[in-house]
């Protein structure tokens, strides 16, 4: 959520920034209209309350019973009017908040203008679009031949876009998750294990609602929602609290399965495990001060890149343009790995600074020093890494001519020393 003070004082600047996206800047006018109505209502209510207080004091000094009764009856009417105005005021404030929740975050000055992901500049790259000395197979062929992923059983159990990982495939997935959690622990992140379902407010706080409602899974009876990413529960860990400066920064890492309804175009990514309604992800998350948040973003990016480097994958980092950056983000880096079997770059991490956008929604604050006025935190999030695209890159990069897959050295201790995944 944007700062209402900024909208009031610099509405044209806010509109100008929002116009850099494919976004309707007239929502700013709606916020200002509600804001003016709220101010008028508040003035009217305050005037009536002042009048009631003044008359109430006068009543206490009146000796004539009839005069007292007349003024008391008049104040009852004023009280009813105040109650009605307060109800109207609550509706106005609710309307204003609803519009503000529809407004996306503004971009950092570093963010380039662009139409879509084709205009995201590559700012760093390690490794090349490597080719193998034999015809590379896509991961779905490797997985089926090795018997480590069963697509038919996934469809049998849950429908399209689900699959079952078996044997060494399941173990490779688990080993990668455990290794990532341990690595991020060494990088300074405290591991948290959160619920895989959340209350609706957590989704509003993280900026998933209202924009992504159609992509989320919900249990109608309980009102709980399956998490689309660990970012959602972590955002609300400290909601409605006031942290101290000594507690900051707070860095967390968490593993969760993630649930999203993939809206896919016909014929797009129909093979394999690249896009699914359920997938695993390790998430890095930071609570920082405004002064340190952009330095923290660079750490977040480096930590994600280090995962790819240690796994021996070719990777590159892109700075997202206005046509591709997320709803809540002020600045985002995407880290992509090369998958030689598919011959494409796959995004495995998206590292974002959302500044105070989530903090205003979740009421995340800290006190810079004792007695100081609380300030909103800045929050940052980044995949570290996203499965299963990391698994795709590992399988396709480390495949051998006989269809077996070499296990990266860093993962072998997590797989009981297994060096090669062969046909089971």
Order of alpha helices (4+ residues) and beta strands (2+ residues): alpha-alpha-alpha-alpha-beta-alpha-beta-alpha-beta-alpha-beta-beta-alpha-beta-alpha-beta-beta-beta-alpha-beta-beta-beta-alpha-beta-beta-beta-alpha-beta-alpha-beta
